[in-house]
Each structure stands twice: as C-alpha cells, then as structure tokens.
C-alpha cells in the first residue's frame, strides 16, 4: 500500500512497528541513524517517515526540513520517548505531519499512518491554483506550501499575517497577494512601522487636517486613505505603539477613521497584509501587543521558512539571480559552477534571501569576463563559514564522506555502471587532493609560506598543485597576505 521508513536507534521498536505495518500490506525499511536514513530517503521514494528525535548523529526535529526535501516529499511523523509540548509545537512548525510519544499503541500508530496517507492522496490530487509568483523562486516543499497558501487566499479580502526572519521575502509575498487579488488594479501601499517616528505615526496612518499640529501646513491623507481600493502592507507591525493599536483595531473593524485634527468620519476599503519577524503571541502574553488585534491580523498566518531550511531552493535562487544580474549589468551569460553552488548550500544564510542576493552580486562582479562563477569569486567570509560548517558536518555526521567527483559520476546517470578500480581510484585521489588543498588554504589564511610549513610541500610544488586543481590563492577567509595582493576581496 505505502512505502514507510522508520528512523530510530531502538532496534526492537523498529522490528515491532515494521512487523505490524507489513501485516497491513505496507513496505517498510528502517535505519538506525540520521545519515543512514537520509541515504535511504534519497535512493528510494517513501510516502511516510517515522522519525525519532534523539538519534546518535543528530536531532530529528532539526532534520525535518532535510527529510521533507527528499525527492518523494514524504510526510514526517515524529515519534519519540522524549515527548513534550514544546517539541510537538516545534515539530509541526517545522513541517512534520504529526507528533506521537512512545509508547504509543500500535493501533494509534497505524491510525496516524492511515490519516497521513489519506492526506497525501488528497494533496496529490489537489490542483494548485494558477498564481503570478513573479520574483518568488523555489520548489522545496516548504516554499511550495507557502506559494499554495498565498494562491488560495489571494482572491479573498481576509487579512494575512506574514511571519519569518529578516530577509525571507515577506514583502515579496505581500505584493504577490496583491497581484493575485481582485484589487490588483488598486494601489499597493507599503509602510514600515519601524521607521516612522512615534510622534508622527498617528499622522502617517490616519492623515491630518491643516493646522492640526505645528508643521501641518496642509491637509494630508494617511495610508488608510491612500490604500482605498487596494492593499495596505504594514511591515514590522510588531513595532506599532501600544497606544495606537486600539485605534488601528477600530479601523480594521469599522473601515472608518478620522484624520488627526478632523471631525469627519472617512471610509476606506482596503485589504490588510501585515508582516513581522517578532513573536507576536509572546508579546501579547507580556501585554506588549493587543491580543484582540493579533487575532484580527492572523486570520491567515503565512510563515516563511529561513533559507537554510529550504534545501534545493538555494541553488535555484542563485541561478535565478546570476541570470538577472548579468542582464542588469549587461554582462555575457555566466554559469554558476556546481562547486560554487556547493559552498552556497553549505552556508547558513543568517541574512536569508536578501544576503544571498548580495553575495551572488559580489560573485558576478568578481567574475568579470569569466564565463564561470567559481568558488574563488565568492566573498571570503562566505567560503570560510561554509567550509567550517562542511567540516563540522562531515566530522560529526556519522556518515562516510563521499568525494564529490565520485558521487556526481554515479548520480548523473541515475544507476550508472560501477567504474573500474583504476578509474574510481583516480577520481577519489583527485577529489581528495583538491579538498586537502582547499582546507590547507583555509587553515593557513591564504599564506603560501604558512601552507608550505603545514603541508611540508615546497612553494613551487604548492603553486603547481593549486594550478592543476584550478584553485585561486585568494581562497580562504581573513585578510589577504601581502604576497598575494593581485587577488581582490569581494
């Protein structure tokens, strides 16, 4: 009936659950570590994954986005002896379908599986509404879910609260909601609540009459009036002063307001989209944000995932912006090498998509007339941090490191024939030599003298190896040494 993967280091639990599910006609595989589970997930298409939280080589909650991004886009059910409400909330928020605690009766586990499979069947039959997603790039399951939600609610006038870290694209989704609504011909009025001085915010929102206060030399419409017939986007709504929140709530309920210094009731028909990177429920609990306003704002909650959790979207976004920047700067066509893309994928992106755009722009400019954007064109800090994350993952992940050259040779053709021993050894040696040189330059801070001391290689031999592997001496992070001033830091 379905293909199920159990990832748990409890062998007895795996055998017991597998036996029960196989009796129901399901095909079941199991893995004792996150690394083994990821290898199975990539090689075989599973419908559902039962994922333990405490694994020998990782935390299951942190791995939910990675497993969700597997080719078959499986439903994830967290099942663990370490059950707690905060863990359950984090699991669901990270994209898990459900959360169960051990020991759970087998009939409850089977019922949860049945519901997950029914949901999966309905999801497969769902025809996504056509939507203008201009500028929104990404095919990962979490991003596709956001796009689907945007397309579903764009035609209505229901208020939408877009949440997410800085740089995740909240205004981009707000504009997409407007473009795909019945108000697309009306104005889109964006207001950054964090940038308005507190003494001017009432005038900015409501407008003012002439002479209402010192400096009010003429009548002026506020954003409520400006957004009539269109969409009002309030960015950083968590910064709205508590003193203004009650009046704002009244406008949302009644659609009427008065200008500062005015007596006449004015009407405005607008659709509200708000955004924040703050935890508004926590602010409401502390009395720093009105709970009734929060309920009104989040009629539809659209949470944008951080870029580090979007998997393959990083590569898609990088390709999109390389092409876009080449057109902007009237450069020839450039290709992003897979090695450069690998560094982008290993970087944690604290600034999210906004930071990626800046990094790609620096790389495109640094590539100048080169047709290929190589790792050495990326900013040094990005390369260094990505390398550190890669080393940490390979050092603690519990899985053998497969050289990139070998893995590409096998995966490129699907099920390629096993290479000869000689060909395999040559590929492995070449890749390991390159990886050693990259790490050597990172450890030495780019100094050929220091690299020679660490490696025991002569200066001439080091230059020859770097040239053979196509590695620039400007590779590592840190300040460029005096002996290599020909390389620019971008």
N, C-alpha and C positions, 0 to 999 in steps of 0.2 A: 504493500500500500504506500509506504513512505520510506525514505532513507533517513535514518536517525544516527546522529553522532553523540556519544557520551564522553565528555572530557572530565575525568575525575581520577585522582590518585588512589582512591579506595577501590581495589580490585574486586572485593566481594560485592560492593554496591553495584559496580558496573556489570558484573555477571548476573546478579539478581534482576536488575532492570532490563538488561538485554534479553534474558530468557523470557520475561513476561511480555516484552514488546514483540519478540519474534513469534510467540504463540498467537499474537494478534495479526500476524502477517507482515510485520514491518521488517525491513532490512537494517540491521544495527551494527555499527562499528564503535570501538572505544579507543581512547587514548589516555595515558596517564599524566601527560604534561601538556602545557600550552603549545610548545614547539611542535610536538607530535600531532596535536590537534590541528594546528594551522597547516601542517604539511598534508594531512588527510583532507582538510577542507578545500585546499587548492587543487588537489588531484581528483577529488570525487565530489559530485554535486549532492549536498544534503538538504533536506527540507527543514529539518529541525535539529538544533544543537542543545543538549542539556549541558550546561557549563557550571562547574564548581567555582567558587570564589577563591579558595585557598589552594593554589597549585604550587608544586615545587619550584616552578620557574616564573611565576607571575601571579598577578591579581586578576581574577576573572572579570571583575567589574571594569577594569581598565582596558580589557581586551575585547569588550563587546563591539566597539566600532570596527576593529580589525576583522572579527568573525562575520559581522554583518556585511562587510565589503567583499566577502568571498564571492566567486562567480555565480553561485546559485542563490545568493542573497537569502540565507536561511533565517528562520525565526529562532531567536535565542531565548531559552528558558533557564534562568539562574536557579540552581538547586544546591543548597549548602547547609551544613550544620551550624554555620555562623550566622543565623538569621537575626536581623534587627531591622526596625522600620526605616532607619536612615539608609541602610544598604538597599532595601527594597525600592525606596524612592530614587536612589542614585541609579539603580539598575534600569528601572522603567524610563527614567530621564535620559539614559544613555542608549536607549533603543531596544532593551530586552522586551520580549513579548509578555513574560510573566516571571514571577519570583516565588519559589517554593522552598520550604525549610525541611531539612532532614530531622527525624524520619517522617516521610510522607507516605501514607498508604498507597499501595500500587494502583488501586482503582482511581485515587485522586490524581496521581501522576498521569495515568492513561487518559483521564478525562481532560486534563490540561492539554495533553498532546492532541487529542481529538479536536478541541476548540482551536488550537493553533493551526491545525491542518485545514479546518473549515475556513478560518480567516485567510489563510494563504490561498485557498482556492478562490475565494471571493476577490481577493486582491489581484490575482492573475486575470480574472475575468473583467476587472474594472477598466473601463475605457477612460483614459485620462483626458480631461477637458483641454482643448487646444488653448494655449496661452502664449502671449507675447512675453518672452523671457529675455528680452534684449539686455545683454551685459551680464546675465546670470549664467555662469558656467559651472558645470559639474553633473556627473551621472552617478555619484555614490548614492547608496540607499538613503542615507540621512538627508542629503541635499534634495534628492528626488521627492522625498516625503514633504519637505518644505515647499517645493515648487507645486506639488499637488494641492497642498493646503491653500497656497496663495491662489491657484487657479479656481479652486472650489468656492472660496469666499469673496473673490474679487467682484463678482457681479452684484453682491448684496451691499447694503449700507451698514452692516454690522461693524462696530468698532473692532480694530485689530491692535493688539499689543505685540510688537516685535522685540524679542529679547536676544541677548547674545553679547559676547565680548566685543571690545572696541575693534573695529576693522573687519567685522564679519560680513558686512554688507546690508545693514539694516535699512539704510535709506534706499538702496537699490531695490529691495523688496517692497518698500513703501511706494516707490514710483511704479513698480510692476503692478501692485494692487490698483493704483490709479489708472494705468494704461489699459488694464483689462476690465475696468468697471464701466458702468453706463455713464459715468461722469468724465470720461476721458477727454471730452471736448472742453471741459471746465478747467479752472486753474488748479495747479498743484502748488500749495503754499507751504514751504518748509520753514520751521522755526527751531532754532537751537536754544532750548530753555537755559542751558548752562552759560550761554554767552550774553544773556540780557542782564544788565544791572538790576538789582532788586527794586530800586526806586522807580524803574521805568517799565517793569514787567506788566503792570496793570494797563498802562497806556498802550503797550505793544499788543496785548491781547484784545482789549476792548476798544481801542481808539480813544480819542479825546476831542472835546469841543474847544473852540478858540477861547483862550483866556482861562482854561481850566486850571492851569498852574503856570508858574514862571517859565517862560520859553515856549508856551503853547500859542504861537502867533497865528496859527491857522487850524481849522478843523482837519482831523486826520482819521482815516479808517484804520482799525486794528486788524489783526489776522483773521478774526472771526468773520468780519465783513468781507475781507479780501478773498476768503475761501468759498464764498457763496456759490453754489452750483458745482463745486469741485471737491477736492480733498485737502484737509488740513493735516499736515505731518508735524507732530510735536516730538522733536528729538530730545533725548535726555530728559524725559518727562519727570524722572525722579528728582530733578533739581527744582521743580516747581515749588515755590514757597508755600508752606502750610497755610499761610494767611490768604492765599489766592485760590486754594483748592476748592473751597466751598462754593465760591462764585463760579468757578470753572465747571463744577459738577452741575450747577443750575443751568448753565448754558447748554450742556450736553443733554439735559433732561427736557428743557423747555424750548431750546433753539432761539431764545430771545435774550437780549442783553441791552445795557445802556453804556454809552461812551462815558469816559471819565468827565465829570462836569456836566453831563447831559441828563435830561429827564425823559426823553422819548424812548419807548421800547422799540428796538430794532430786531429784525428777524434775519437769520442766516441758515441756509440749508447746506450743510457740508457733511462729508464723511470723515470720521476721525481715524487716523492711524498714528499711534504713539510708539516710541521706542525707548529702550533703556538698557544700560549694562549693569544696573543695580538690582539687588534682590528686593523688589518692592514688597513682597509678603513679609519679609523680615523688618523692613522699615515700618510697615503697617502695625506689626506686633509691638514695635517700640514707640508707637504713637507719632512717628515722623512722617507718615503718609496716611491719608484718609483711606480707611478700609472700603467705604462705600464708593469712593472714586476708583479704587483699584478694581472692584467688582465690575464697574461700568466699563473701564478701559479694556479689561481682558475677557470680553465676550468671546473673542477668538484669540488664543495665545499661539504665536508663531515663534518658536525658539530656533535660532540659527546656531548650528554646531561650530566649534572652533575649527580652524583649518587643519590643525594637527590630527583631528579625528575624521577627516574627510577622505583619507586614502588616496585613491587614484585621481581625485579632483585636483590635487596639487600639480600633477603633470599636465592635465588638461588646461588648467588655468595658466600655467607657464607658457604652453604652446600658444594659447589664445593671445596672451599679452605680448609675446615675441612678435607675432604677426602684426598685431595692432600698432606696436611701437615702430616697427620697420616702416609701416605706411606713414605714421606721423612724421618720422624724421627723414622720409624719402630715401631709405636705405634699400639695398638689394635684399632679396629673400635670404633669410637666415634660418638654419636648423638648430634646434636645441639637442645636443648630444645626449645619449642615454646616461653617460657618466655624470654630466652636469645635472640632469634631472634627478639622478640618484641622491646627489647632495641636497637638492631642494626637498626631496621626500624625507630625508633624514633630519632636516632642520625642524625645530619645534614650533616656529612661527608664533612668537608671543604677540606680534602685531597683526596676525591673521592675513587676510587677503590684501589689505592695504600695504602691509610690509612686503608681501610677495611682489606686488606691482612695482614698488620702488627698487627691490633687488633685481628683478628682471630688467628694469630700465637701465640700471647701472651696468648689468652684464651686456646688454645690447650695445650700449655706447662704448664699453670697453672693447668689444669685439671688432669695432671699427670696420675694416673692409673684409674681415674674415667671414666666410660663409657659415662657419660652425661656431655656435656658442659653447665654449669649452668650460670645464671646471675652473680653470685659472682666470676666467673672465668674471666669475662671481666674487662679491666682496669677501675679503679675507675673514672677517668675523663670522660670516655665514659658513664658510668652508670649515673653519676651526670648530665651531659649535656642532655642526653636522658630523664631523669626524669623531668628536668626543662622544656624541650620542650613539654613533655606529659602533664604536669600540665598546662602550658600556653594554650595549645590547648584545653584541657578539660574545662579550666576556661573561655575561650573566644569564643569557637566554636559554642555556641548556641544550642548544642545538648545534650541530656541526656547521661551520661556516662553509658554504658552497661558493667557490670562486665565481664571480660574475660572468667571466668568459665562458665557463663550463655550463652554468645554468642557462645562459642565453642560447648556447648551441643546442641544448636539449629541448628547451621550451619553444624555440622559434618554429619548429616544425610539428609541434604537437607531441607525437610519440616518435621522435627521431631514433634511428638505429644507434645502438651503443657504439661509440667510436673505438678505434683501435687503441691499444695500450699506449703506443708511441704518441699518437695524436692527442690522447687525453692528457698524458704527462706533460707534453709541450704546452698545452693550454693552461694547465694548472700552474706550471712553473712560471709562465709568462705573467699570469694574473697575480700570483703571489709576489713576484718581483715588483710589479707595479704597486701593489698595496704596501709593500715594505718601504718603497721609496716615498710614497705619499705620507706614511706615518713618520718616516725619518725626517722629512722636511718640516712636519708639524712639530715634532719633538725638538728640532734644532732651531726653530724660529726662523727658518729660511737661510740660516748661515751655512754656506758650503764648508767653511772651516770646521764649525761645530759638527756638522753632519759627517764629515770625514773622521773626526775623533770618535763619534758614537759608533760608526759602522766599521771603522778600520780600513776604509777604502781611500785610495788616493784621490786627490782633487780631479785629476784627468779622468780617472775611471768613473767617478761620480757624474761628471759632465756627460760622458759617453752614455751612461745608463739613463740619465734624465732625458737626453735627446732621443734615445732609442724608444723610450716609453711615451714621448710627446708630453713631458711634464715641464711646466714653466717653473723657474726658481722662485717666482713670486707666490708660490702656492700657499704657505702657511699663514696663520694669524700673527698679529703683533706688528711691530714697526719694521719696515723694510731695512735690512742691513746696508751699510754704506757701500759694500762691494757690489750691490745689485740695484743701483739707482735707476737702471733703464726700465724697470717694471713699475707701473703706476698702481696705486692703491685706489680701488673704485668701490 
